[in-house]
């Protein structure tokens, strides 16, 4: 089962993260309200994690069991070719345009997708790769969670333990940040709290829970929910603007808005869904993984080229970088992601 209208939402989240990384120096974002939204736009990663948990259930919800090797092969085929390509691009750019030292251990940890487990290595090589290191944990856990829990227990039975785990994660994060809790040093602590895989597991699990709830209770309740979608969509930046200082949204607190948005979008048959199901918007959603994982090397390459032509300015870099990113993401989807995905899936072991 595939819910097409959700695909484009990935594109929106990916662009929000690009704006978070490269848009903040622009004058257009100097407005206090825009700045508050932009400086927290990395919550798009949280949306990815929750959506990943939801669509995983939608895809496998009717299965009797999930074979671990087959599942991992399919997920590997989906994410790893472009992930590895991004690493090679970063290493090539490092030779061409060195900005910081890259150690052999950094390269190895990134290739085996374990960098997020080491807070001092989480941003090495390709910065955005840390979230794929987190996703790997989800992929390893999901077959076991599905086979031994989701197929054996009802949504009501799963509700309490998953929500308790989500709540504990939120309380621990707020307590640690507000009490200035430190391990070794402040930078290590911040990276542990915000990027360590276990801290994000709650988002994947509540996404799973939402998927199970959708399949069991809601899948036949489709209708026109355009106004509800718009209301929740506007509530998200509002929550960012008026965020209480003691709260941190990075590790899943916005599941309170993301999950209703995902569910209602999945049920919607209104004009928003009709638009999002258009081939062009679906394609933008399909290339969103490339937009996310390639943004650092593409922007670095764009900056290098602009400097060669003596072109400067944050706005020019942002516009040229975004255009280049869309172009290379489309090419990579056509010539790297899709063909390698199909070839890997055909491998028997």
C-alpha positions in Angstrom: 0.0 0.0 0.0 1.3 3.4 -1.0 -0.2 6.8 0.0 0.9 9.0 -2.9 0.0 12.3 -1.3 2.5 11.8 1.5 5.4 11.7 -1.0 5.4 15.4 -1.7 5.5 16.2 2.1 9.0 14.8 2.1 10.0 17.4 -0.5 8.7 20.2 1.8 10.6 18.8 4.8 13.8 18.4 2.8 13.6 22.0 1.5 13.0 23.2 5.1 16.2 21.5 6.1 18.1 23.1 3.2 16.8 26.5 4.3 18.0 25.7 7.8 21.5 24.9 6.7 22.0 27.6 4.0 19.2 30.2 4.3 19.9 31.7 7.6 22.5 34.3 6.4 20.0 35.8 4.0 18.5 39.2 4.7 15.1 37.9 3.9 15.3 35.7 7.0 16.2 38.6 9.3 12.6 39.0 10.3 12.2 37.8 13.9 9.3 35.5 13.2 10.9 34.0 10.0 14.2 33.6 11.9 12.5 31.7 14.7 10.9 29.3 12.2 14.1 28.9 10.2 16.4 28.3 13.1 14.2 25.3 14.1 13.5 24.0 10.6 15.7 21.0 11.3 12.6 19.5 12.8 12.1 18.4 9.3 14.3 15.4 10.2 11.9 14.6 13.0 9.1 14.6 10.5 11.2 12.2 8.3 11.6 9.8 11.3 7.9 9.8 12.2 6.8 9.4 8.6 9.3 6.6 8.1 7.7 4.7 11.0 4.2 5.3 9.6 4.9 4.3 6.0 6.8 1.2 7.1 3.6 0.0 8.8 1.5 1.0 5.8 3.9 -1.0 3.5 4.1 -4.2 5.7 0.9 -4.0 7.8 -0.8 -6.8 6.0 2.2 -9.1 6.1 2.2 -12.2 8.3 5.8 -11.9 9.0 8.9 -9.9 7.9 12.0 -11.7 6.8 15.0 -9.9 8.3 17.5 -10.4 5.5 15.0 -9.5 2.7 13.8 -6.4 4.6 17.3 -5.1 5.2 18.3 -5.8 1.6 15.3 -3.7 0.3 16.0 -0.9 2.7 19.7 -1.0 1.9 18.8 -0.8 -1.8 16.7 2.2 -1.1 19.1 4.4 0.8 22.7 3.2 0.5 23.7 3.8 -3.1 23.1 7.5 -3.0 24.3 7.7 0.6 27.6 6.2 -0.5 27.7 8.4 -3.6 27.4 11.5 -1.3 30.4 10.3 0.8 32.5 9.9 -2.4 31.4 13.5 -3.5 32.5 14.9 -0.1 35.8 13.1 -0.3 36.4 14.4 -3.8 35.4 17.9 -2.8 37.8 17.7 0.2 40.7 17.1 -2.2 39.5 20.0 -4.3 38.3 22.4 -1.7 39.6 21.3 1.8 37.9 22.9 4.8 38.6 20.5 7.6 40.5 17.3 8.3 38.8 14.0 7.5 40.3 11.1 9.4 40.3 7.5 8.2 38.1 6.5 11.2 35.6 9.2 10.1 35.4 7.6 6.6 35.0 4.1 8.0 32.3 5.1 10.4 30.3 6.9 7.7 30.6 4.0 5.2 29.3 1.5 7.8 26.7 4.1 8.9 27.7 4.2 12.6 28.8 7.8 12.9 25.8 8.9 14.9 26.7 6.5 17.7 29.8 8.5 18.4 28.9 12.1 19.3 32.3 13.5 18.3 31.9 11.9 14.9 28.3 12.6 14.1 28.9 15.4 11.6 32.0 14.0 9.9 32.4 13.6 6.2 28.7 14.4 5.1 26.9 16.2 7.8 23.4 15.1 6.8 24.4 11.4 6.9 23.9 11.3 10.6 20.1 10.8 10.2 20.7 7.8 7.9 22.9 6.3 10.7 19.8 6.7 12.9 17.5 5.2 10.3 19.7 2.1 10.2 18.8 1.5 13.8 15.1 1.7 12.9 15.6 -0.8 10.0 17.3 -3.3 12.3 14.7 -3.0 15.0 11.6 -3.0 12.8 11.4 -6.6 11.7 11.7 -7.8 15.3 9.2 -5.2 16.5 6.7 -6.2 13.8 7.1 -10.0 14.2 7.1 -10.2 17.9 5.0 -7.2 19.0 2.9 -5.6 16.3 1.5 -8.9 15.0 0.8 -10.2 18.5 -0.6 -7.2 20.4 -3.4 -4.8 19.8 -3.0 -1.1 19.3 -4.5 -0.5 22.7 -1.9 -2.8 24.3 1.0 -1.1 22.4 -0.3 2.4 23.1 0.9 2.6 26.7 4.5 1.4 26.4 5.3 3.3 23.2 3.8 6.6 24.6 5.6 6.1 27.9 8.9 5.7 26.0 8.1 8.8 23.9 7.3 10.8 27.1 10.4 9.6 28.9 12.6 10.7 26.0 11.0 14.2 26.0 11.3 14.6 29.8 14.9 13.5 29.8 15.8 15.8 27.0 14.2 18.8 28.6 15.7 18.0 32.0 19.2 17.5 30.6 19.1 20.7 28.6 17.6 22.9 31.3 19.8 21.5 34.0 22.9 22.0 31.9 23.7 18.3 32.2 27.1 17.5 30.8 29.2 14.4 29.9 32.8 15.3 29.3 32.0 18.7 27.7 29.0 20.7 26.5 29.5 20.0 22.8 29.7 16.3 23.4 26.5 16.5 25.6 24.6 18.5 23.0 25.4 16.1 20.2 24.5 13.1 22.4 21.2 14.5 23.3 20.2 15.7 19.9 21.8 13.1 17.5 22.3 9.9 19.4 20.1 7.2 17.7 18.4 6.0 20.8 17.1 9.5 21.5 15.2 9.4 18.1 13.8 5.9 18.4 10.7 7.2 20.1 9.8 9.1 16.8 10.0 5.9 14.7 7.9 4.0 17.2 5.2 6.6 17.5 5.1 6.6 13.7 4.6 2.8 13.8 1.9 3.2 16.4 0.1 5.8 14.2 0.4 3.5 11.2 -1.2 0.6 13.2 -3.9 2.9 14.4 -4.6 4.1 10.9 -4.8 0.5 9.5 -7.1 -0.8 12.3 -9.4 2.1 12.8 -9.1 4.8 10.1 -8.3 3.5 6.7 -11.9 3.5 5.6 -12.7 7.0 6.8 -11.4 9.0 3.9 -13.0 12.3 3.0 -12.2 16.0 2.3 -10.0 17.2 5.1 -8.4 20.1 3.3 -9.3 22.6 6.1 -7.9 20.4 8.8 -4.7 19.9 6.9 -4.2 23.6 6.4 -5.0 24.2 10.1 -2.4 21.7 11.3 0.1 22.9 8.7 -0.2 26.5 10.0 0.0 25.2 13.6 3.5 23.8 13.0 5.3 27.1 12.3 3.1 28.7 15.1 4.5 26.1 17.5 8.0 27.0 16.4 7.5 30.7 16.9 5.9 30.4 20.3 8.0 27.5 21.6 8.6 27.8 25.4 12.3 28.1 26.1 12.4 24.9 28.3 11.1 22.8 25.4 13.2 21.3 22.6 11.4 20.0 19.5 14.4 18.2 17.9 13.8 14.7 19.4 10.1 14.2 18.7 8.0 16.6 20.7 6.3 17.8 17.5 4.9 14.3 16.9 1.9 15.9 18.6 1.3 17.8 15.3 3.2 15.7 12.8 1.1 12.5 13.5 -2.3 14.2 13.0 -1.0 15.9 9.9 0.3 12.6 8.4 -2.9 10.7 9.3 -5.3 13.4 8.0 -3.2 13.8 4.9 -3.5 10.0 4.3 -7.2 10.1 4.6 -7.8 13.2 2.5 -9.5 13.2 -0.8 -9.8 17.0 -1.2 -8.0 19.4 -3.6 -4.7 19.2 -1.6 -4.5 15.5 -2.2 -5.4 15.9 -5.9 -2.6 18.4 -6.3 -0.1 16.3 -4.4 -0.9 13.2 -6.4 0.1 15.0 -9.7 3.1 13.4 -11.3 5.2 16.5 -10.9 4.7 16.8 -7.2 5.1 13.0 -6.7 8.4 13.3 -8.6 9.6 16.1 -6.3 8.8 13.9 -3.4 10.7 11.0 -5.0 13.9 13.2 -5.4 13.6 14.5 -1.8 16.1 11.9 -0.5 18.7 13.3 -3.0 17.8 16.8 -1.9 18.5 15.9 1.7 21.6 13.7 1.4 23.3 15.7 -1.4 22.8 19.2 -0.1 26.2 19.6 1.6 28.4 18.4 -1.4 26.2 20.3 -3.9 26.3 23.6 -2.0 30.1 23.2 -1.4 30.6 22.6 -5.1 28.4 25.5 -6.0 30.4 27.7 -3.7 33.6 26.6 -5.2 32.4 27.3 -8.8 31.0 30.7 -7.8 34.3 31.7 -6.2 36.2 30.6 -9.4 34.0 33.1 -11.3 34.4 35.7 -8.6 30.7 35.7 -7.8 29.9 36.3 -4.1 26.9 36.8 -1.9 24.7 34.6 0.3 21.6 35.1 -1.8 23.4 34.0 -5.0 24.8 31.0 -3.3 21.5 30.0 -2.0 19.6 30.4 -5.3 22.3 28.8 -7.4 22.9 26.0 -4.8 19.2 25.2 -4.6 18.8 25.1 -8.4 21.9 22.9 -8.7 20.6 20.7 -5.8 17.2 20.1 -7.6 19.0 19.3 -10.8 21.5 16.9 -9.4 18.9 15.2 -7.2 16.7 14.6 -10.2 19.7 13.2 -12.1 20.8 11.0 -9.2 17.3 9.6 -8.8 17.1 8.7 -12.5 20.6 7.3 -12.9 21.7 6.2 -9.4 18.8 5.6 -7.0 16.3 3.8 -9.2 18.6 1.5 -11.3 20.9 0.5 -8.4 17.8 -0.1 -6.2 16.4 -2.5 -8.7 19.7 -4.3 -9.2 20.3 -4.8 -5.5 16.8 -6.1 -4.9 17.4 -8.8 -7.5 20.5 -10.1 -5.7 19.8 -13.4 -4.0 21.7 -14.4 -0.8 
